[in-house]
Amino acid sequence: MSVRKVKKMQGEVMYPRFLTPTSAKFDPVELARRTERIVCRGNKRKYTDFYVVGVYGGIATGYAVGCCLRCVFCWVGLSREFPERFGKFYSPEEAFMRLDEAARRRRVRKLRISGAEPTLCRQHLLELLELVERSPYDVFILETNGILLADEDYVAELSRFKKVHVRVSLKAGTPEEFSKKTGAVESAFELPFEAIRNLIKHGLSFHVAVMSDPRIMSAEERANLLRKLKSIEPRLLKMLEEEVVDPYETTLLRLEKAGIRLKWRRAGRCSDNLT
């Protein structure tokens, strides 16, 4: 076997793919840097597609590649696990052009990046936001897991843009559950909350979303999460967005790999089948 093939096989093992009951825990900040080496190239970033979807009342969306968490309930395509196999590189100008084309075609006034962690490839994002800021569009919704926004300098840079609204997606209510659901080390549980504090400090428009589906999050865990948010800023609870797990094909696959079985309601009946 060639040295090149051995290195490729080692890379397949070492880079976190699907989360399983025996997966080694990882540092999400370190994984972010490793993923950036795959999906970022100078100021370019990998995307798989650009089109308008109905959420937020209609929004032009760039589907980017790469994430630093391995959430078991994630809906995005397999580009999350295999970022080297999907997408092509776009400059900020090229990405904005594709978003603009999609938005004009469907006559919507909102833009976003989804299907990945948009705070990866920092230079690309900031240059893209410069273009959005000078455009006629109303808002750019920055959907993030908050890991990299624990860096206050990054949040300070984002605060220059008046059209940015940040949606921070929380995954769990305790360090133990965070690690179980995302694959990250327990200590990383605090990073998204630090991001929220930074967003408040720098005056950015934002709200918090939480995967509080009772099939995934117990009432006790949810109560703990709400108390933690209230201790940061009580008004966060008034605009909290609560999510449920949807049975996308990739979601079902990830749950199966993690050894988790959920009941699904289909055609008026409950099923606990994952396939």
C-alpha positions in Angstrom: 0.0 0.0 0.0 1.4 3.4 -0.9 2.2 6.1 1.6 -0.3 8.4 0.0 -3.1 5.9 0.4 -2.2 5.3 4.1 -2.2 9.0 4.8 -5.6 9.3 3.1 -7.0 6.4 5.2 -5.6 8.0 8.4 -7.3 11.3 7.4 -10.6 9.5 7.0 -10.3 8.1 10.5 -9.0 11.2 12.2 -11.3 13.8 10.8 -14.7 13.5 12.7 -17.3 12.2 10.3 -20.5 10.7 11.8 -21.1 10.8 15.5 -21.3 7.4 17.0 -21.5 6.1 20.6 -17.7 5.4 20.5 -16.6 8.6 18.8 -13.8 10.5 20.5 -14.8 13.9 21.7 -13.2 16.8 19.8 -12.4 20.5 20.4 -14.8 22.4 18.1 -12.5 25.4 17.8 -9.7 23.1 16.6 -12.1 21.3 14.3 -13.2 24.6 12.9 -9.5 25.3 11.9 -9.1 21.9 10.4 -12.3 22.3 8.4 -11.3 25.8 7.2 -8.2 24.2 5.7 -10.6 22.2 3.5 -13.4 24.7 2.7 -11.5 28.0 2.7 -9.0 29.1 0.1 -7.9 32.7 0.6 -11.1 34.7 0.6 -13.0 32.0 -1.2 -15.3 29.5 0.4 -17.0 26.3 -0.8 -20.7 26.3 -1.6 -23.0 23.6 -3.1 -25.8 25.8 -4.4 -27.8 29.0 -4.2 -31.5 29.4 -4.2 -34.6 30.9 -2.4 -36.4 29.0 0.3 -39.6 29.9 2.1 -38.3 30.4 5.7 -38.2 34.0 7.0 -40.9 34.8 4.5 -38.6 34.0 1.6 -34.8 34.3 1.6 -32.0 33.8 -0.9 -29.7 31.2 0.6 -26.1 30.1 -0.2 -25.6 26.5 0.9 -22.0 26.5 2.2 -19.8 23.5 3.2 -18.2 22.7 6.6 -19.1 22.8 10.3 -17.3 22.4 13.6 -20.1 20.4 15.4 -21.5 17.0 14.7 -25.1 17.5 15.9 -27.1 14.2 15.7 -30.3 16.1 14.6 -28.6 18.1 11.8 -30.5 18.2 8.5 -27.8 19.3 6.1 -26.3 17.2 3.4 -23.3 14.9 3.7 -21.0 17.8 2.9 -20.9 18.2 6.7 -19.1 14.9 7.1 -17.2 15.0 3.9 -16.4 18.6 3.1 -13.6 17.6 0.7 -16.0 15.8 -1.6 -18.7 18.5 -2.1 -19.1 22.0 -3.4 -16.9 24.5 -5.3 -15.1 27.6 -4.3 -16.7 31.0 -4.7 -15.2 34.4 -4.0 -17.3 36.9 -1.9 -18.2 38.7 -5.2 -19.2 35.4 -6.9 -21.3 34.3 -3.9 -23.0 37.7 -3.7 -23.8 37.6 -7.4 -25.4 34.1 -7.0 -27.4 35.3 -4.0 -28.5 38.4 -5.9 -29.6 36.5 -8.9 -31.7 34.1 -6.8 -33.2 37.0 -4.8 -34.1 39.0 -7.9 -35.6 36.0 -9.6 -38.0 35.3 -6.7 -38.3 39.0 -5.6 -37.1 38.6 -2.0 -35.2 41.1 0.1 -33.4 38.8 2.6 -30.1 36.9 2.2 -28.3 34.2 4.3 -25.8 31.4 4.4 -27.0 28.0 5.5 -26.2 24.3 5.4 -22.9 24.9 7.2 -21.3 27.1 9.9 -21.1 30.5 8.2 -18.5 31.9 10.7 -15.9 29.6 9.2 -13.8 31.3 6.5 -13.9 34.7 8.3 -12.3 36.7 5.6 -14.9 35.4 3.1 -17.8 36.3 5.4 -16.6 39.8 6.2 -16.0 40.6 2.5 -19.4 39.2 1.6 -21.1 41.3 4.3 -19.4 44.4 2.9 -21.2 43.7 -0.4 -24.5 43.1 1.4 -24.1 46.4 3.3 -23.8 48.3 0.1 -26.7 46.4 -1.6 -30.5 47.2 -1.6 -31.3 44.1 0.5 -32.9 44.5 3.9 -31.1 42.0 6.1 -28.5 39.2 6.1 -29.4 36.5 8.6 -26.3 34.9 10.1 -27.2 31.5 11.4 -24.5 30.2 13.7 -23.8 27.7 16.4 -21.9 30.4 18.3 -18.6 28.6 18.8 -16.4 31.0 16.9 -18.3 34.1 18.1 -17.0 33.4 21.6 -14.1 35.4 20.1 -15.0 39.0 21.0 -12.8 40.5 18.3 -14.9 38.6 15.7 -18.1 39.9 17.1 -16.7 43.5 17.1 -15.9 43.1 13.4 -19.5 42.0 12.7 -20.9 44.9 14.6 -19.8 47.2 11.8 -22.6 45.8 9.6 -26.0 47.2 10.2 -27.9 44.7 8.0 -26.7 41.6 10.0 -29.1 39.7 12.2 -27.6 36.8 14.1 -29.4 33.6 15.0 -27.5 31.7 17.6 -28.6 28.0 17.7 -28.1 26.3 21.0 -27.9 22.5 21.0 -28.3 21.5 24.6 -28.9 22.6 28.2 -26.1 21.0 30.1 -22.4 20.3 29.2 -23.0 16.5 29.3 -25.9 16.7 26.9 -24.0 19.1 24.7 -21.2 16.7 24.3 -23.5 13.8 23.7 -25.5 15.6 21.0 -22.7 17.4 19.2 -19.6 15.3 19.8 -17.7 18.2 21.2 -15.9 18.3 24.6 -18.1 19.3 27.5 -16.1 22.5 28.2 -17.2 23.9 24.8 -20.8 24.1 26.1 -20.0 27.6 27.4 -18.8 29.0 24.1 -22.2 29.8 22.6 -23.2 31.6 25.8 -20.0 33.7 25.7 -21.0 34.5 22.1 -24.4 35.7 23.3 -22.7 38.0 25.9 -20.4 39.4 23.1 -23.4 40.1 20.9 -25.1 42.0 23.7 -22.0 43.9 24.5 -21.5 45.0 20.9 -25.1 45.8 20.2 -25.8 43.4 17.4 -29.3 42.4 16.4 -29.8 38.8 17.3 -32.1 36.1 18.8 -31.5 32.6 20.2 -32.9 29.3 18.9 -32.8 26.1 20.8 -33.3 22.4 19.8 -35.8 21.8 22.6 -37.8 18.9 20.9 -38.9 16.9 24.0 -37.8 13.7 22.2 -34.2 15.1 22.4 -34.3 17.5 25.4 -35.9 16.6 28.7 -38.0 19.1 30.6 -35.2 19.4 33.3 -32.6 20.1 30.6 -34.8 22.7 29.0 -35.5 24.4 32.3 -31.7 24.5 33.0 -31.1 26.1 29.6 -33.8 28.7 30.2 -32.4 29.6 33.6 -29.0 30.1 32.0 -30.3 32.4 29.3 -32.3 34.3 31.9 -29.2 34.9 34.0 -27.5 36.4 31.0 -30.4 38.6 29.9 -34.1 38.0 30.7 -35.4 39.4 27.4 -33.7 36.5 25.6 -36.6 34.3 26.7 -39.2 36.5 25.1 -37.8 36.0 21.6 -36.6 32.4 22.0 -37.1 30.2 18.9 -37.7 26.6 19.8 -37.0 23.9 17.2 -38.1 20.3 16.6 -36.2 17.5 14.8 -37.4 17.0 11.2 -37.1 13.5 9.6 -34.8 14.5 6.7 -32.9 11.5 5.2 -29.6 12.8 6.5 -31.1 13.4 10.0 -32.3 9.9 10.1 -28.9 8.6 9.1 -27.1 10.6 11.7 -29.5 9.5 14.5 -29.0 5.9 13.4 -25.2 6.3 13.5 -25.5 7.8 17.0 -27.7 4.9 18.2 -30.7 7.2 18.8 -34.3 6.2 18.0 -37.0 8.7 17.9 -40.8 8.3 17.3 -42.1 9.9 14.2 -45.7 10.8 13.5 -46.7 9.9 9.9 -50.2 9.8 8.5 -51.6 10.0 12.0 -49.6 7.2 13.4 -46.4 7.0 15.4 -43.4 5.1 14.2 -40.0 4.6 15.8 -38.4 3.4 12.5 -35.4 5.3 11.4 -35.6 4.2 7.8 
